[in-house]
């Protein structure tokens, strides 16, 4: 199985940047499509970004496209989410997730098997 731990959340001013990291354990990590999701209070968990096993394919929600970048380093068992020009509406708990799929971007929550506990990102002045 795969275990995931997110770090990097905190209080950020609007317009600032933040980098989230997800450290994974498990021998199948390198073969998994990975994703980031977020959930704001009172709202459903939503897709943020996804990346294929070798990083060759990435996908983003329209709300973060051009501002967020997902990347992975399989040698370090790490997936990152670089968040730039943060807005108050980006405030949410951000979750790292590992899919059972090996290829292609996955955008649906039911396409992911393993989840981290989440890290809170608050964008406020």
Secondary structure, 3 states (H helix, E strand, C coil): CCEEEEECCEEECCCCCEEEEEEEECCCHHHCCEEEEEECCCCCCEEEEEECCCCCCEEECCCCCCCEEEEEEHHHCEEEEEECCCCHHHCEEEEEEEECCCCCCCCCHHHEEEECCCEEEEECC
